[in-house]
Amino acid sequence: MNTSHAHGAASRAGHAAVRAQVVDVADTNTKSDEQILIVRYSQNFGRMGGLEETFACTRLEYDALLAWGRYYHGEVLGKHSDITGTFDESTLRVLVEGDEENADFIARAIDLGLVGHCSYDESIQDDVRCTPDYAERFVTKLGPDRTAKLAALWGFATGDEETDDVRDE
C-alpha cells in the first residue's frame, strides 16, 4: 500500500477541516472567541537566554493567557534558572488573525506542523483544577460568560459551578 498517498489524503482532509473552521468563524464575526490566531510568544531573560514559541489558539485562549498573566517554565534555561515568564501584549504577539483571507495559510501552517497547539493551556488548567480560586482571574478579566466558555473548553470548574453543586446536595 502506498502510505504517502494515504497520508496525503488525510493531510488534505485535515487542511480542509481547519480551513472550514477558520472560514466559518470569519464569516460570522472576525473578533469572535472561536477565531483562530497564530501567536508568537517571545521573552528575553537576560544573560540566561530567551524563550520563543509560535502556536495556534482561539481568540478566547489568547485572551485567557493575557488574563492569566504569567507562566512558570521551570529550569528550561539551565540548572537553577527557575524561569517565570509573563503574558502580555509585549510577549504574546498575534501574527495572523483567522479571517477568510488567511484561512488557507493558517490551515496549511497547522497541517505542516509549522505551528502547534498552545502548550501553556494544560498547565494553567491544572493550576485552576488544583486551586479553584484561580478561576477568579478569568472571571475578573474575561467576565463570567467568557469564563464559562473557557471552563467548558479547558475542563475546569468555576466558583459558580461548585456553589451549585453544594446547593444540590
Secondary structure as the mmCIF struct_conf table of DSSP 4:
data_model
#
loop_
_struct_conf.conf_type_id
_struct_conf.id
_struct_conf.beg_label_comp_id
_struct_conf.beg_label_asym_id
_struct_conf.beg_label_seq_id
_struct_conf.end_label_comp_id
_struct_conf.end_label_asym_id
_struct_conf.end_label_seq_id
HELX_RH_AL_P HELX_RH_AL_P1 THR A 3 THR A 28
TURN_TY1_P TURN_TY1_P1 THR A 30 LYS A 31
TURN_TY1_P TURN_TY1_P2 ASP A 33 GLU A 34
STRN STRN1 ILE A 36 ASN A 44
HELX_RH_3T_P HELX_RH_3T_P1 GLY A 46 MET A 48
STRN STRN2 GLY A 50 THR A 58
HELX_RH_AL_P HELX_RH_AL_P2 ARG A 59 TRP A 68
STRN STRN3 ARG A 70 GLY A 74
BEND BEND1 GLU A 75 GLU A 75
TURN_TY1_P TURN_TY1_P3 VAL A 76 LEU A 77
BEND BEND2 GLY A 78 GLY A 78
TURN_TY1_P TURN_TY1_P4 LYS A 79 HIS A 80
STRN STRN4 ILE A 83 THR A 86
BEND BEND3 ASP A 88 ASP A 88
TURN_TY1_P TURN_TY1_P5 GLU A 89 THR A 91
STRN STRN5 LEU A 92 GLU A 97
BEND BEND4 ASP A 99 ASP A 99
HELX_RH_3T_P HELX_RH_3T_P2 GLU A 100 ASN A 102
HELX_RH_AL_P HELX_RH_AL_P3 ALA A 103 ASP A 111
TURN_TY1_P TURN_TY1_P6 LEU A 112 GLY A 113
BEND BEND5 LEU A 114 VAL A 115
STRN STRN6 GLY A 116 HIS A 117
BEND BEND6 SER A 119 TYR A 120
HELX_RH_AL_P HELX_RH_AL_P4 ASP A 121 CYS A 130
HELX_RH_3T_P HELX_RH_3T_P3 PRO A 132 TYR A 134
HELX_RH_AL_P HELX_RH_AL_P5 ALA A 135 LEU A 142
HELX_RH_AL_P HELX_RH_AL_P6 PRO A 144 TRP A 154
TURN_TY1_P TURN_TY1_P7 GLY A 155 GLY A 155
HELX_RH_AL_P HELX_RH_AL_P7 GLY A 159 ASP A 168
#
